[in-house]
Amino acid sequence: MNKYLLFSFFVGIQAIITPSTIEISNEREMQVIELEREQSIVYPQAIENPKGNTVLAMITGYNTVPEQTDSTPCVASAGYVCGRRDTVACPTYLEHHTWVVIRGEKYECMDRTHPKYDGRFDINCDKDMECPYLVNGTATVTILD
């Protein structure tokens, strides 16, 4: 009897979740398609010379604290980042010191994202602990010349 109840509960949840998941998925796909038409987004895999292009990417945020980075959180691979709110860890296809625009703000690529997260842009929120939650999401990123 417990298995039956568990199964029925599981099926009930599936029936409730599945339609909304499909709707959300379709809405996102529609938004991405509309965005592609409007802004001619180029995906990173197709970029030989990324400068001047716009890409659709996952945006995350991090704080310059040892728990989120390493034992030297202020030292990025391209220089010192503490006290700055205009730096970002960029995917490996971008060179250090490349400037990008994310949601209307300019950021300098001062670090690399971990290979596991290649393709993402990780904004330096310095010591603002609420910032990473505010910047998370998908956005277009313009790579400046």
C-alpha positions in Angstrom: 0.0 0.0 0.0 2.8 2.4 0.8 4.3 1.8 -2.7 1.0 2.5 -4.3 0.6 5.8 -2.4 4.1 6.8 -3.2 3.6 6.0 -6.9 0.3 7.9 -7.0 1.9 10.8 -5.2 4.7 10.8 -7.7 2.4 10.6 -10.7 0.3 13.4 -9.2 3.3 15.6 -8.9 4.4 14.8 -12.4 1.0 15.7 -13.8 1.0 19.0 -12.0 4.7 19.9 -12.8 4.9 18.7 -16.4 2.5 21.2 -18.0 4.0 24.2 -16.3 7.5 23.0 -17.1 6.5 22.7 -20.8 5.0 26.2 -20.7 8.1 27.7 -19.2 10.3 25.9 -21.6 8.3 27.1 -24.5 8.3 30.7 -23.2 12.1 30.7 -22.9 12.5 29.2 -26.3 10.3 31.9 -27.7 12.2 34.6 -25.9 15.5 33.2 -27.2 14.2 33.0 -30.7 12.9 36.6 -30.6 16.1 37.8 -29.1 18.1 36.1 -31.8 16.0 37.7 -34.5 16.3 41.2 -33.0 20.0 41.2 -32.0 21.7 38.7 -34.3 23.2 36.7 -31.4 26.3 34.7 -32.2 27.0 31.6 -30.1 30.5 31.3 -28.7 31.2 28.0 -30.5 30.9 29.9 -33.8 33.2 32.8 -32.8 36.7 33.0 -34.3 37.1 36.7 -33.6 34.6 37.4 -30.8 35.1 41.2 -30.6 32.1 43.2 -31.8 29.7 40.3 -31.4 26.8 39.8 -29.1 26.4 36.4 -27.3 23.7 34.9 -25.2 25.2 33.7 -21.9 24.5 32.6 -18.4 25.5 35.4 -15.9 26.5 34.6 -12.4 28.0 36.6 -9.6 30.7 36.0 -7.0 32.1 37.7 -3.9 35.8 38.3 -3.3 36.0 36.0 -0.3 38.1 32.8 0.2 35.0 30.7 0.5 34.0 31.5 -3.1 37.4 31.8 -4.8 40.7 30.6 -3.3 43.1 31.8 -0.6 43.8 35.0 -2.5 40.4 36.3 -3.5 41.6 39.7 -4.5 44.1 38.4 -7.1 42.6 37.4 -10.4 44.6 35.9 -13.2 44.9 39.4 -14.9 45.3 41.6 -11.8 43.9 42.9 -8.6 40.1 43.0 -8.4 39.1 43.9 -4.8 37.3 47.2 -4.5 36.3 47.1 -8.2 32.7 46.4 -9.4 33.6 46.5 -13.1 35.3 43.2 -13.4 34.1 39.8 -14.6 35.5 36.3 -15.0 35.0 35.5 -18.7 34.9 32.4 -20.8 38.2 31.0 -22.2 37.5 32.3 -25.7 38.0 35.9 -24.5 41.4 37.5 -23.8 42.2 39.1 -20.5 41.4 42.9 -20.4 38.6 42.5 -23.0 35.7 44.8 -22.2 32.1 43.5 -22.3 28.7 45.0 -21.8 26.2 43.1 -19.7 22.8 44.6 -19.0 24.1 48.1 -19.9 27.1 47.9 -17.6 30.7 47.7 -18.8 33.0 45.0 -17.3 36.7 44.1 -17.8 37.6 40.5 -18.2 40.1 40.0 -15.4 39.8 36.3 -14.8 38.6 33.1 -16.4 35.6 31.0 -15.4 36.3 27.4 -14.4 36.4 25.1 -17.5 33.4 23.3 -16.0 31.5 26.6 -16.5 33.1 27.8 -19.7 30.7 30.0 -21.6 29.4 31.8 -18.4 30.3 35.3 -17.3 30.9 35.6 -13.5 30.5 39.2 -12.3 32.7 40.4 -9.4 30.3 41.6 -6.7 33.2 42.3 -4.3 31.9 42.3 -0.7 28.2 42.9 -1.6 26.7 39.5 -0.5 23.3 40.2 -2.1 24.7 41.0 -5.5 25.3 37.4 -6.8 21.6 36.7 -6.4 20.6 39.9 -8.2 22.9 39.3 -11.3 22.1 35.6 -11.9 20.3 34.7 -15.1 20.6 34.7 -18.9 21.5 37.9 -20.7 23.1 39.2 -23.9 26.7 40.1 -23.7 28.3 42.5 -26.1 32.0 42.0 -26.6 33.6 45.4 -27.3 36.5 46.0 -29.7 
